[in-house]
Every structure is written in structure tokens, then in C-alpha cells.
Amino acid sequence: MQFESPIGVWKDSTNPKRVIIIRQVNNNKGSDCIVEFREGGNITSFTGTAGATFTFNNFPGKDDQVVAAKMNMFKRTLTFDDGVVWTKY
């Protein structure tokens, strides 16, 4: 599997030690992503789909669920359904 450069790196507004890195997968679909979730020294990888609303499969703490987040490029944020905002840096 080949990856493009990162779409972005976001940190959790409620816990700055939690970071997600989203990379596009080079598979000609253009919307498939691999996501790295970093918290302290732990790294978890899972898949996602990019669009106006990102969807994440098996997001840590929400296993076996699809989690959605709305992207706001102007504010550089991902806002999850539970109201938690992650900021791009």
C-alpha cells in the first residue's frame, strides 16, 4: 500500500497529547485514508474515508463503530458528533 503525504495532523482540544495524522491512500479512489492515532507513546492505526465529513472506522475508544467528523478548512478543525473539536497544526 502506498501513501501520499499527510492530509493533516490534528490535536484534541480536550487532551493535547492525543494526535491524529491522516494520510491519503494512493489507490485511485482519492477518498480512502489511513489514520494514525497517537496518545503518549501508543500508536493505533485504522482506516477512514475523506470528504466534507470524514468517517473513521474503529476510532480508539469507539471500537466497532463508524465515527464521523465534519471538516472546516477555514477554521482548520475536525468536529466530532460528540462535540469534541480537533485542531489542525
N, C-alpha and C positions, 0 to 999 in steps of 0.2 A: 504494500500500500504506500502510495506517495502522497506527501502533504505539501500544501502551499505554505507561504509564510503566514504567521498568525493573523487572524481577523482582528484579534484584540486580546488584551489582558484586563480583567476586571477584578476589583476587590469588593468584598462585602462591607456595606456601610455599618453593619452591626458588629462585625468582627474583622478588623483589617488583616488578620493572619490568614484569613480564608481568601484564596485567589483562584479564579478560573482562567484558563488560557484556551481560546477557541481557535482551531485550525481547520481550514477547508481541506477536504479530501479531494485529490485530483483524480476524479473518476468520470468526468464529462457530464455529471448531473448538475454540478455547481451549487447544490444546496446541502450536501452531506458534510458533516463536520465530525471531528474527534475533539473531545473536550478533556482537558486535564484539570482536575480539582486538587488544589494544594492547600493543606492545612497543617501548619507546623512542618514536620519532616515527612508527612504522609502524602503520597500522590495516588490518586484514583483516576482512571481513565474510563470514559464512557462515550456514547455517541449522541449526536444531536442533528437537528435539521435547521438550517438558517432560513430566514425570511423576515417579514415585518414582525412576526412573532417567532422567537426561537423555541424549539421544543427539545427537551433533554430527556434521554432515556436513562433510567436508574441513577438519577441525581442522588448523591450521598445524603442519607437521612430520609429519603423518599423512595426507597428501593421498590422495584416492580411497578413504578408509576411513571407516567409521562408528565413532566413538569414544563409549564410554559412561562416565557418571559417576554415582555414587549421591549423592543429596542427603540431607543430615542437617540438618533445620531447627533441631533443638535445639543442635547444635554449630556451625551456620551454615557448613557445609562442603560441598564437592563433592569426592568421592574418585574418581579415575580408576582404570581397570583396572590401570595400571602402578604404582599405589600413591601417586602424587603427589596431594597434598591442596591444594585451593584454598580460601581462607577468605573469607567474605563480610564486607565492611566498609561 
